[in-house]
Amino acid sequence: MSQQLKIEGSISIQNPVGSPPGQPTTLLTLNDSVFMKRVLSTSYTLDSDSPVTVDLGNLEEVNYLSVRAEGGYVRLRITTTMGTTQALPVDPSLILRSDDVGITAIELTRESTVDTEVYIVLGEKA
């Protein structure tokens, strides 16, 4: 049985008072939907400067990733089915969806000496 992941809404900007008319306020409309075979929600307390490997549980690969860092920023390193490793900053949040290139490994490193709570949602598409 699969679960449906929905991302709905918009990304907008509030124009300052007196801005020129016709300036766009909605930058992006979100209307995304994908079915997930498996979903995992987890959290980590980063209390040392050593990298922490995220346990993917029973997910074969990750096609949806949501990360929220509280207390400091996090460097997120992901390895994909393409075999490449990428480093991304998370300050304070990141949402990543990749249907055809799955994530196979995730590593977290906190801001030096700053204890950080990290909340993660992982999904494998159906």
Secondary structure, DSSP 8 states (H G I E B T S, - for coil): --EEEEEEEEEE----TT--TT---EEEEEEEEEEEEEEEEEEEEE-SSS-EE---TT-SSBSEEEEEEESS-EEEEEEETTS-EEEEEESSEEEEE-SSS-EEEEEEEESTT--EEEEEEEEEE-
